[in-house]
Amino acid sequence: MTNRKDRTILDNWKTTGELANFILAQEGLQSLEDWGGKEVVREILPENYQANFDMVQPELVDTILQEKNRRSASAFVNNIMDYVDWANQQLDAGKLACYHYFPISVEIMLAMGVVPLCYEVLCGLTSALYINGAEEGVDRIEADGYPDHLCSTQKGTAGFLLMGVTPKPDLLIKTSTPCDASNKLYEWTAHKFKVPLITLETPYYRNERGLNYMLTEIKGMIKELEKITGTALSEEKLRAHCRIGNEATEYILKLQELKKRIPCPDTGWHRPADTIFMTQIGTPMGARYFKELYEEVKERADKGLGVIPEGKKEKRAVYGYTWEAYDLPLFHWLEEEHGVTYIADTLTYLSPDVGLVDKTNMETMLRGIAWRTMQMPMGRQSMGFSDVWINDFVHLVKAYKADALILGGHVSCKHYWALNKLLSDKVKEETGVPSLRFEMDMFDKRFTPPAELRRIMDEFFTTL
């Protein structure tokens, strides 16, 4: 059974959610400066929240206090708290902690009674919330000799595991693509903690043959899980989670349609949160988050409302790769300063042809899950020909009537750096839309600090 002290990060998330709800409930509080600054606000907090408040990014507090961001912030923190409560209950009951790669649909894990913990979310969410982000974890694993040029997405979590502040894994599940860096740290984790690693080879082609291959891999994963857990996969339990997963998928696809409206009715600050809950498709928390988000965005869309200040001309941006997790306030700043709405990216876009899982029988459900695994964000774009990635973003720029393609390049993503010029050139050729290309690290602000991000964006959007 996982020791309670190994859940510091999960418990921090829970306390941060409670803290956020307490702050959001303060009447008239629109920013920390409204009440005299961070130190004054700290004094009104219950004592058990003060240490956590000191950890949280002050700019993030100001961001969620904006009227247009409050409902999405509440949906975010409440569903994170519910997830932590559920995970802790399951771990206390002796359920196995299963660390998994983010582009894997988790209905099978849920149906088999293991606790899915997304390896990448542990780093990403910590980076998004706190002043020091995931940097201590990154530094810890690098001090053990892991190369500094490889992916912080797993390095943060690996360091946290060494520090004993996140649950130890009982097993791991990993698709073998898209990158060698992630494969290596999953292998390191399995070796370090002497736990099994289940790998799924993902097909290069998205045709019937490729789907049949993926289905075979999914069935192999189930056999391995049944050996490890001593539990057979229940068709009824799987059907229940597929129903919930379909509900989440429907809301994601409907949200994507709403964001085609001009002006865009959705705020951009929560885009990394969307990615987090996409790793929880199949959980009630994932479905509820997207339902609550959809209801808010639809309400604005029905009124013809956007999210940029009155009098500013909207500039619509699509991120051709990924967001900066460590600076959620950046996306609110872009709306307020430059009228830029952030509509889609590689880690939140779900292709409409993903469809819904057919719940008729075990075979149809597994086939639907296999297909979704092939279509999950980033997995879809980087597991095969570069044409998939390029064509997706030519389509998105056109469909969302984007004015700019933002290409923030995560330092360790070799597949991205091999592709981004081809992508920007094709988008320019097909649509005339310009691209901004720059280097950053998704989870480590030391590469491209928030002030530098704003300088880069200022220069680009001022001249656009």
C-alpha positions as CSV (number, residue, x, y, z in Angstrom):
1,M,0.0,0.0,0.0
2,T,1.3,3.5,-0.9
3,N,2.5,5.4,2.1
4,R,0.5,8.6,2.8
5,K,3.7,10.7,3.0
6,D,4.4,9.7,-0.6
7,R,1.3,11.7,-1.7
8,T,2.5,15.2,-0.9
9,I,1.9,16.4,-4.4
10,L,-1.6,15.0,-4.6
11,D,-2.4,16.5,-1.2
12,N,-1.0,19.8,-2.3
13,W,-3.3,19.8,-5.3
14,K,-6.3,19.1,-3.0
15,T,-5.3,22.0,-0.6
16,T,-4.7,24.3,-3.6
17,G,-8.2,23.5,-4.8
18,E,-9.7,24.3,-1.4
19,L,-7.6,27.5,-1.3
20,A,-8.8,28.5,-4.8
21,N,-12.5,28.1,-3.7
22,F,-11.9,30.1,-0.6
23,I,-10.4,33.0,-2.5
24,L,-13.0,32.8,-5.3
25,A,-15.7,33.1,-2.6
26,Q,-14.4,36.5,-1.3
27,E,-16.9,39.1,-2.5
28,G,-15.4,41.8,-4.6
29,L,-11.9,40.3,-4.8
30,Q,-10.8,40.7,-8.5
31,S,-7.1,40.7,-7.9
32,L,-4.6,40.4,-5.0
33,E,-3.9,44.2,-5.3
34,D,-7.6,44.9,-4.7
35,W,-7.1,43.9,-1.1
36,G,-3.7,45.4,-0.6
37,G,-1.4,42.8,-2.1
38,K,-0.4,39.2,-1.5
39,E,0.7,39.7,2.1
40,V,-2.7,41.3,3.1
41,V,-4.7,38.6,1.4
42,R,-2.5,36.0,3.1
43,E,-3.6,37.3,6.5
44,I,-7.3,36.7,5.8
45,L,-6.6,33.0,4.9
46,P,-7.2,30.2,7.4
47,E,-3.9,29.1,8.8
48,N,-4.0,25.7,7.1
49,Y,-4.0,27.5,3.6
50,Q,-1.2,30.0,4.2
51,A,1.8,27.7,3.4
52,N,0.0,26.5,0.2
53,F,-0.8,30.1,-0.7
54,D,2.9,31.0,-0.5
55,M,3.6,28.3,-3.1
56,V,1.0,29.4,-5.7
57,Q,1.9,31.8,-8.5
58,P,0.4,35.2,-7.6
59,E,-0.3,35.9,-11.3
60,L,-2.4,32.7,-11.5
61,V,-4.5,33.9,-8.5
62,D,-5.2,37.2,-10.4
63,T,-6.0,35.2,-13.5
64,I,-8.7,33.0,-12.0
65,L,-10.2,35.9,-10.2
66,Q,-11.2,37.6,-13.5
67,E,-15.0,37.3,-14.0
68,K,-14.6,35.5,-17.4
69,N,-12.3,32.9,-15.8
70,R,-14.0,32.1,-12.5
71,R,-16.4,29.3,-13.7
72,S,-13.7,27.4,-15.6
73,A,-11.4,27.8,-12.6
74,S,-14.0,26.3,-10.3
75,A,-14.6,23.4,-12.7
76,F,-10.9,22.8,-12.9
77,V,-10.1,22.9,-9.1
78,N,-13.3,21.0,-8.0
79,N,-12.7,18.1,-10.4
80,I,-9.0,18.0,-9.5
81,M,-10.0,17.8,-5.8
82,D,-12.5,15.0,-6.6
83,Y,-9.9,13.1,-8.5
84,V,-7.4,13.4,-5.6
85,D,-10.1,12.2,-3.1
86,W,-10.9,9.2,-5.4
87,A,-7.3,8.3,-6.0
88,N,-6.5,8.4,-2.3
89,Q,-9.5,6.3,-1.4
90,Q,-8.5,3.7,-4.0
91,L,-4.8,3.7,-2.9
92,D,-5.9,3.4,0.8
93,A,-8.0,0.4,-0.2
94,G,-4.9,-1.3,-1.6
95,K,-5.5,-0.7,-5.3
96,L,-2.4,-0.6,-7.6
97,A,-1.0,2.7,-8.7
98,C,-0.6,2.5,-12.5
99,Y,1.5,5.3,-14.1
100,H,0.5,5.7,-17.7
101,Y,1.5,7.8,-20.7
102,F,-0.9,10.6,-21.5
103,P,-2.2,9.7,-25.0
104,I,-3.7,6.4,-23.6
105,S,-7.5,6.2,-23.0
106,V,-7.9,4.9,-19.4
107,E,-11.2,3.1,-19.4
108,I,-9.6,-0.4,-19.3
109,M,-7.5,0.5,-16.3
110,L,-10.5,1.9,-14.5
111,A,-12.6,-1.2,-15.3
112,M,-9.8,-3.4,-13.9
113,G,-9.6,-1.5,-10.6
114,V,-6.1,0.1,-10.9
115,V,-5.6,3.7,-10.2
116,P,-4.4,5.5,-13.3
117,L,-1.9,8.3,-12.6
118,C,-0.7,10.1,-15.7
119,Y,3.0,10.3,-15.4
120,E,3.1,13.6,-17.3
121,V,0.3,15.3,-15.4
122,L,2.1,15.0,-12.1
123,C,4.8,17.2,-13.6
124,G,2.6,19.4,-15.7
125,L,0.0,20.4,-13.0
126,T,2.7,21.1,-10.4
127,S,4.4,23.3,-13.0
128,A,1.2,25.2,-13.7
129,L,0.2,25.9,-10.1
130,Y,3.3,26.8,-8.1
131,I,6.1,29.4,-8.2
132,N,8.8,26.8,-8.2
133,G,6.8,24.5,-10.5
134,A,8.4,21.2,-11.2
135,E,11.9,22.4,-11.2
136,E,13.0,20.7,-8.0
137,G,12.0,17.4,-9.5
138,V,13.8,18.1,-12.8
139,D,16.9,19.0,-10.9
140,R,16.7,15.9,-8.8
141,I,16.7,13.4,-11.7
142,E,19.4,15.4,-13.5
143,A,21.5,15.1,-10.4
144,D,21.3,11.4,-10.8
145,G,22.8,11.7,-14.3
146,Y,19.8,11.9,-16.5
147,P,20.6,14.1,-19.5
148,D,19.5,17.7,-19.2
149,H,18.4,17.9,-22.9
150,L,15.8,15.3,-22.6
151,C,12.1,15.8,-21.7
152,S,11.1,17.6,-18.6
153,T,7.6,16.1,-19.1
154,Q,8.8,13.0,-17.4
155,K,11.9,14.4,-15.6
156,G,9.8,16.3,-13.2
157,T,7.8,13.3,-12.1
158,A,10.9,11.0,-12.0
159,G,12.5,13.5,-9.7
160,F,9.4,13.6,-7.5
161,L,9.5,9.8,-7.3
162,L,13.1,9.9,-6.1
163,M,12.1,12.6,-3.5
164,G,9.3,10.4,-2.2
165,V,6.5,13.0,-2.7
166,T,4.3,11.1,-5.1
167,P,2.9,7.6,-5.0
168,K,5.4,4.8,-6.0
169,P,4.2,3.0,-9.1
170,D,3.1,-0.6,-9.0
171,L,3.1,-0.9,-12.8
172,L,3.5,1.3,-15.8
173,I,1.8,1.4,-19.2
174,K,3.4,3.2,-22.2
175,T,2.8,3.5,-25.9
176,S,6.2,3.0,-27.5
177,T,5.9,6.2,-29.6
178,P,6.2,9.1,-30.2
179,C,9.6,9.7,-28.5
180,D,12.7,7.9,-27.3
181,A,13.1,10.3,-24.3
182,S,9.8,9.3,-22.8
183,N,10.5,5.6,-23.4
184,K,13.7,5.8,-21.6
185,L,12.3,7.3,-18.4
186,Y,9.5,4.8,-18.3
187,E,12.1,2.1,-18.6
188,W,14.2,3.8,-15.9
189,T,11.1,4.0,-13.6
190,A,10.4,0.3,-14.1
191,H,14.0,-0.6,-13.4
192,K,14.4,1.8,-10.4
193,F,11.2,0.6,-8.6
194,K,11.3,-3.0,-9.9
195,V,7.8,-2.9,-11.3
196,P,6.4,-4.2,-14.6
197,L,6.2,-2.0,-17.7
198,I,3.6,-2.8,-20.3
199,T,4.3,-1.4,-23.7
200,L,2.0,-1.0,-26.7
201,E,3.6,-0.6,-30.1
202,T,1.6,1.9,-32.0
203,P,1.0,1.5,-35.8
204,Y,2.4,4.0,-38.4
205,Y,-0.7,3.9,-40.6
206,R,-4.2,5.0,-39.7
207,N,-6.0,2.5,-41.8
208,E,-7.9,-0.8,-41.1
209,R,-4.7,-2.7,-40.9
210,G,-3.2,-0.2,-38.4
211,L,-6.4,-0.4,-36.3
212,N,-6.3,-4.2,-36.2
213,Y,-2.7,-4.0,-35.1
214,M,-3.6,-1.5,-32.3
215,L,-6.4,-3.7,-31.2
216,T,-4.0,-6.6,-30.9
217,E,-1.7,-4.5,-28.7
218,I,-4.7,-3.4,-26.5
219,K,-5.6,-7.1,-26.0
220,G,-2.1,-7.9,-25.1
221,M,-2.1,-5.1,-22.5
222,I,-5.3,-6.6,-21.0
223,K,-3.7,-10.0,-20.7
224,E,-0.7,-8.5,-18.9
225,L,-3.0,-6.4,-16.6
226,E,-5.0,-9.5,-15.8
227,K,-1.8,-11.4,-14.8
228,I,-0.6,-8.5,-12.6
229,T,-4.0,-7.7,-10.9
230,G,-5.4,-11.3,-10.8
231,T,-8.6,-9.8,-12.1
232,A,-10.4,-10.5,-15.3
233,L,-11.7,-7.5,-17.3
234,S,-15.4,-7.2,-16.7
235,E,-17.5,-6.3,-19.8
236,E,-20.1,-4.4,-17.7
237,K,-17.5,-2.3,-15.8
238,L,-15.8,-1.5,-19.1
239,R,-19.1,-0.5,-20.6
240,A,-19.8,1.8,-17.7
241,H,-16.5,3.6,-18.2
242,C,-16.9,3.7,-22.0
243,R,-20.3,5.4,-21.4
244,I,-18.6,8.1,-19.3
245,G,-15.7,8.4,-21.8
246,N,-18.2,8.9,-24.7
247,E,-19.9,11.7,-22.7
248,A,-16.5,13.5,-22.2
249,T,-15.7,13.0,-25.9
250,E,-19.0,14.4,-27.0
251,Y,-18.5,17.6,-24.9
252,I,-14.9,18.0,-26.2
253,L,-16.1,17.8,-29.8
254,K,-19.0,20.2,-29.2
255,L,-16.6,22.6,-27.5
256,Q,-14.3,22.5,-30.6
257,E,-17.3,23.5,-32.8
258,L,-18.2,26.4,-30.5
259,K,-14.7,27.8,-30.7
260,K,-15.2,28.3,-34.5
261,R,-17.6,31.2,-33.6
262,I,-16.4,34.7,-34.1
263,P,-15.7,36.1,-31.6
264,C,-14.3,33.0,-29.9
265,P,-16.4,32.4,-26.7
266,D,-13.8,30.4,-24.8
267,T,-11.0,31.7,-22.6
268,G,-7.4,30.4,-23.3
269,W,-5.9,30.2,-19.8
270,H,-7.3,26.7,-19.1
271,R,-6.0,25.1,-22.3
272,P,-3.4,23.0,-20.3
273,A,-6.3,22.0,-17.9
274,D,-8.1,20.6,-20.9
275,T,-5.2,18.4,-21.6
276,I,-5.1,17.2,-18.0
277,F,-8.8,16.1,-18.1
278,M,-8.3,14.5,-21.6
279,T,-6.0,12.1,-19.8
280,Q,-9.0,11.3,-17.5
281,I,-11.5,10.4,-20.3
282,G,-13.6,7.6,-18.7
283,T,-13.6,9.1,-15.2
284,P,-16.6,11.1,-13.9
285,M,-14.3,14.0,-13.2
286,G,-13.2,14.2,-16.8
287,A,-16.7,14.1,-18.1
288,R,-18.0,16.7,-15.6
289,Y,-15.1,19.1,-16.3
290,F,-15.9,19.2,-20.0
291,K,-19.6,19.4,-19.4
292,E,-19.2,22.4,-17.1
293,L,-16.8,24.0,-19.5
294,Y,-19.2,23.4,-22.5
295,E,-22.1,24.9,-20.6
296,E,-20.2,28.1,-19.9
297,V,-18.8,28.5,-23.4
298,K,-22.2,27.8,-25.0
299,E,-23.8,30.4,-22.8
300,R,-21.4,33.0,-24.2
301,A,-21.7,31.7,-27.7
302,D,-25.6,31.9,-27.6
303,K,-25.2,35.6,-26.6
304,G,-22.6,36.3,-29.3
305,L,-20.1,37.2,-26.6
306,G,-16.3,36.8,-26.8
307,V,-13.6,37.0,-24.2
308,I,-11.4,39.9,-25.2
309,P,-11.9,43.5,-23.9
310,E,-14.5,45.6,-25.6
311,G,-13.1,47.8,-28.4
312,K,-10.2,45.4,-29.2
313,K,-10.0,43.6,-32.5
314,E,-9.9,39.8,-32.0
315,K,-6.8,38.1,-33.3
316,R,-7.3,34.3,-33.4
317,A,-4.3,32.0,-32.6
318,V,-3.8,28.3,-33.1
319,Y,-0.8,26.7,-31.4
320,G,0.8,24.3,-33.8
321,Y,2.5,22.4,-31.0
322,T,2.0,23.0,-27.3
323,W,1.4,25.4,-24.5
324,E,3.7,26.6,-21.7
325,A,2.3,24.9,-18.6
326,Y,4.3,27.1,-16.2
327,D,2.6,30.3,-17.4
328,L,-1.2,30.0,-17.6
329,P,-1.5,33.8,-16.9
330,L,0.2,34.4,-20.3
331,F,-3.0,33.4,-22.2
332,H,-5.2,35.8,-20.2
333,W,-2.6,38.5,-20.8
334,L,-2.7,37.8,-24.5
335,E,-6.5,38.4,-24.5
336,E,-6.3,41.6,-22.5
337,E,-3.1,43.1,-24.0
338,H,-3.4,42.0,-27.7
339,G,-6.9,40.7,-28.1
340,V,-5.5,37.3,-28.9
341,T,-7.8,34.3,-28.4
342,Y,-6.0,30.9,-28.0
343,I,-8.2,28.3,-29.7
344,A,-6.5,25.0,-30.2
345,D,-3.2,23.1,-30.1
346,T,-1.6,19.7,-30.5
347,L,-2.4,18.7,-26.9
348,T,-6.1,19.6,-26.9
349,Y,-7.3,18.9,-30.4
350,L,-9.3,15.8,-30.9
351,S,-10.1,14.9,-34.5
352,P,-13.8,14.6,-35.1
353,D,-13.3,11.3,-36.8
354,V,-12.4,9.8,-33.4
355,G,-16.1,9.0,-33.0
356,L,-17.6,7.3,-30.0
357,V,-16.9,3.9,-28.5
358,D,-19.4,1.3,-29.6
359,K,-20.6,-0.3,-26.4
360,T,-22.4,-3.3,-28.0
361,N,-19.9,-5.9,-26.8
362,M,-16.4,-6.4,-25.6
363,E,-14.9,-6.6,-29.1
364,T,-16.6,-3.3,-30.2
365,M,-15.5,-1.5,-27.1
366,L,-11.9,-2.6,-27.4
367,R,-11.9,-1.6,-31.0
368,G,-13.2,1.8,-30.2
369,I,-10.6,2.3,-27.4
370,A,-7.9,1.2,-29.8
371,W,-9.0,3.8,-32.4
372,R,-9.2,6.5,-29.7
373,T,-5.7,5.7,-28.6
374,M,-4.5,6.2,-32.2
375,Q,-6.4,9.6,-32.3
376,M,-5.4,11.0,-28.9
377,P,-3.7,14.5,-29.0
378,M,0.0,14.5,-30.0
379,G,-0.1,10.7,-30.3
380,R,-2.1,11.2,-33.5
381,Q,0.2,13.9,-34.9
382,S,3.6,12.3,-34.1
383,M,3.1,8.6,-34.5
384,G,3.1,8.5,-38.3
385,F,3.8,10.5,-41.4
386,S,4.4,14.3,-40.9
387,D,1.5,14.9,-43.3
388,V,-0.9,14.1,-40.5
389,W,0.4,16.9,-38.3
390,I,0.7,19.3,-41.2
391,N,-2.7,18.6,-42.6
392,D,-4.4,18.8,-39.1
393,F,-3.1,22.3,-38.7
394,V,-3.7,23.5,-42.2
395,H,-7.3,22.4,-41.5
396,L,-7.4,24.0,-38.0
397,V,-6.1,27.4,-39.3
398,K,-8.8,27.4,-41.9
399,A,-11.6,26.0,-39.8
400,Y,-11.0,28.5,-36.9
401,K,-10.2,31.4,-39.2
402,A,-6.9,31.8,-37.4
403,D,-4.8,35.0,-37.8
404,A,-1.6,33.4,-36.5
405,L,0.1,30.0,-36.0
406,I,2.2,29.9,-32.8
407,L,4.9,27.4,-32.8
408,G,6.5,27.2,-29.3
409,G,9.1,24.5,-29.5
410,H,9.6,22.3,-26.5
411,V,13.4,21.9,-26.3
412,S,13.5,18.2,-26.1
413,C,11.0,17.3,-28.8
414,K,13.2,16.2,-31.7
415,H,10.2,15.3,-33.9
416,Y,8.9,18.8,-33.5
417,W,12.2,20.5,-34.4
418,A,12.4,18.3,-37.5
419,L,8.9,19.4,-38.6
420,N,8.1,23.0,-37.6
421,K,9.5,24.7,-40.7
422,L,7.7,22.3,-43.0
423,L,4.5,23.1,-41.0
424,S,4.9,26.8,-41.0
425,D,5.7,26.9,-44.7
426,K,2.7,24.8,-45.6
427,V,0.3,26.9,-43.5
428,K,1.7,30.0,-45.1
429,E,1.3,28.6,-48.6
430,E,-2.2,27.3,-48.0
431,T,-3.7,30.1,-45.9
432,G,-1.4,33.1,-46.0
433,V,-1.3,33.0,-42.1
434,P,2.1,33.9,-40.6
435,S,3.8,31.8,-37.9
436,L,5.8,32.6,-34.8
437,R,8.5,30.1,-33.9
438,F,10.5,30.2,-30.7
439,E,12.1,27.8,-28.2
440,M,10.8,27.1,-24.7
441,D,10.4,24.2,-22.3
442,M,6.8,23.3,-21.5
443,F,7.4,22.7,-17.8
444,D,10.6,24.6,-16.9
445,K,10.4,28.4,-16.9
446,R,14.2,28.8,-16.7
447,F,14.5,28.2,-20.5
448,T,12.1,31.0,-21.6
449,P,10.9,32.9,-18.5
450,P,7.4,34.6,-18.4
451,A,8.9,38.0,-19.1
452,E,10.7,36.7,-22.2
453,L,7.5,35.0,-23.4
454,R,5.7,38.4,-23.2
455,R,8.5,40.2,-25.0
456,I,8.3,37.6,-27.8
457,M,4.5,37.8,-28.0
458,D,4.6,41.6,-27.9
459,E,7.0,41.9,-30.8
460,F,5.0,39.4,-32.9
461,F,1.4,40.6,-32.3
462,T,2.4,44.3,-32.4
463,T,3.7,43.8,-35.9
464,L,1.0,41.4,-37.0
